[in-house]
Amino acid sequence: MMKKLESMEQLQAVKTEGKVIFLFSADWCPDCRFIDPFMPEVEGKYKEFTFYYVDRDKFIDLCIEMDVFGIPSFVAFDHGKEIGRFVNKDRKTQEQIEAFIEGLQ
């Protein structure tokens, strides 16, 4: 089960802890719902990453700060350093998401 980001303080703490992928999403977004069924499988496949769900509406300032202007989007960090982003407003397939994560290695 993906963890939910609760605060900016938590974000600052977790992004320095190791390999983290933030999934920017929202309840009202149909393309976000499209990826829901297979995200647990993706998480299971890439256990070296901790995945966090970021509610776009709750963290709109963070989205602006991080240039996340489309959802669902992914931003990856390794010990505080951004190592990759898959950010656009398009619907994403499981294959595309896994290819993005593979490319982070």
Secondary structure, 3 states (H helix, E strand, C coil): CCEECCCHHHHHHHCCCCEEEEEEECCCCHHHHHHHHHHHHHHHHCCCCEEEEEECCCCHHHHHHCCCCCCCEEEEEECCEEEEEECCCCCCCHHHHHHHHHCCC
